[in-house]
């Protein structure tokens, strides 16, 4: 049992294998908010569009040339309701990980290209970005045509110009999973020479993915991925939602997973059920909180440990007001920068914030209600 620290709350002592706790820098968040002044010539609409007018959220993050770059989902004002507008991916840079200088135009968007059938009219959503040791940036993002969401891959050398490679699973098993509703790709990385870079597991690149449950896939080239199947020939499950826990509705992969000396740490987004008989009643029904699992690097489908309570949850006012009023800290960006971990997340599907973990200092996860 966690030690009592005050009325209605308990300390959240994290195990030694977990990352965190992550602290929100004082008076810094949110670090990116909507900007109605930014416009660009949209090739889909043949018109100027205020591409980040309504909401900005769900950011990826990476390091380049001694700076942190945040790639975030931005929505225009073309409609009302989650998933009904067009999403594009913008970019911001920072020397300290907090103060952001953002670009005027998106770097990834629905264009007149080979991805039209997958990205029009919903756009490009929810990126996760990793980098190879030789500087190739790999983005796993959701292409949304408002019919089927597909996990897609793009690559870049400069974070500005991206080559779209199409659906991640298009070639696997003779195209069996090409049109699968799928999203949220978390490729396994490791810290090398002070930087988080892509690494291989048993000779192959490894990616956790999925929204309703966590699945996995492998790749030789980072663009074509093969889902791992079970003995019945169906998608093999790593974890799935747990009734009565904070992740009772969804277990959706977060930022790139990290290979450590303890194992592979996967940070994920857990959604709470709204049904009182199934949800964790300590947290708001429908809220997104963040969890972690530890898997075996020799057998990355094997779960060694799993947090029973979230290490990060909606607490600040801007994390509980916006498009998603039930509360959301949706984690997608993680970098190791100057000896500290920077976690970037979407706040209530409306703004972008950051939390920081210094491994040299003992720290707690977000307090847990009784």
ABEGO torsion letter per residue (X at the ends): XBBBAEBGBBBBBBBAABBOBBBBBBGAOBABBBBAABBBBBAAAGBBBBAAAABBBGBBBBBBGGBBBBBBBBBBAABBEBGABBBBBBBBBBAAGABBBBBABBABBBBBBAAAAAAOAAEBBGBBBBBBAAGBBBBBBBBBAGABBBBBBBBBAAGABBBBAEBAAAABGGGAAAABBBBGBBBBBBBBGGBBBBBBBGGBBBBBBEAABBBBBBBAAGABBBBBBBAAGBBBBABBBBBGBAAAABBBBBBBBBBBAAEBBBBBBBBBBABAAABBAABBBGBBBBBBBBBBAABAABBABBBABBABBBABAAAABEABAAEBBBBABBBBBGGBBBBBBBBGGABBBBBBBBAABBBBBBBBBX
